[in-house]
C-alpha cells in the first residue's frame, strides 16, 4: 500500500513539473520563436528528459530580463502618451505617470 502511494506521489510530482515547464515555455520570451517551439516539443514529447534539459539549459535561450523590462517601459510610456493625446490625462498626470514608469527597475 505505501509503496504504491509513493509511486503515485512520484508520478504526480513529475506530472506537475512537466506542466510547470510547458507553462513556463509558453509564457516566456525567447531569443527566437524557433527555440521556443523546439523547447515546447522537446518537453511535450520527451517529458522527463525534456524537463531536465529545460531546467539546465532553458534560461540561456531566454531574453534577458533587462530587455523585457525596457520593452515593458517603452510599451507603458506609449500607453500613457496615448492617454495624454486622447485627453484622458492632463499634463501634470502625464508627467507623474511618466516619472513612475521611468523610475522602475
N, C-alpha and C positions, 0 to 999 in steps of 0.2 A: 504494500500500500504506500509506504513512504517513498519507496524507490520510484514508483510511478508518479507520485506527486512532484518529486524532484525533477524528473524529466519534463513534466508538464510545465513547471516553472522555468526551466532552461529554455524550452521551446517558446514560451510566451515572451521571455526576455529577448531572445533572438528576433522574434517577430517584431517586437516593439522597436528594437534598434534598427531593423530593416525599414520599418515605416518612417522612423525619425530621419534616416539617411535620405530616403526618397523625398520627404517633405523639405528637408534642408536643400537638396539639389534643386527642387522646383523653385524655392523662394530665393535662392542665392543668385548673385550676378557673377558670371564667369567672364574670363578674358575673351572667350569666343563661344558662340552658341553651339558650335560643333562639340566642344569639350563638355558642355552641359548635357548634350544628348548622349554622348559616349558614357559619361558617368551614370546617367539615369539608366541606360540599357544594361550597363555592367552590373549595377546594384540590383536592378529588377530581375535579371535572368540568372545571375550567379550571386544569390543573396549574401551568404556568409563571407566569401572571398571578396566580393564587390564592396561590402560594408567595411571590411578591414582595410582594403586598399584606399577607399574613400577617406576613412579617418586618418590614414597615414599621409596620403598624397593630395587629398582634395583641396585643402586650404591654399596650396601653392598654385592652383589653377584658378582661384577666385580673384576678382578685382580687389585691390587693396581698399581697406575701409576709408582711407583718406579720400580716395577717388569718389567713393559713394557719398561721403559727406559733402564734398564740394559740389557734386551733381545735385544733391538734395538742396543745398543752399541756393544754387542757381535756380532750381525749379520753384523754391519758395519765394525768392526775390521776384521772379517773373509773375507768380500768382499775386503777390502783394502789389506789384506795379499795375497789373490788370485791374485790381480792385480800385486803385487810386485813379486810373484813367477812366473807369466807369462812374466815378463819383461816390463809390461806396465808402471810401476813406478820404478824410481831409488830409491836408499836407502834414499836419502835426502827427496824426495817426500813422501816416505812411512812413515818416521818418522814425517814429518809435518802433514800428514793426521791422523796418529795415535794420535798425540797430540791434534788435533782438536776434534777427537772423544772422547778422554778421558776427555777433559775439559768441555764437555757438561753436563748439569744438567739432 
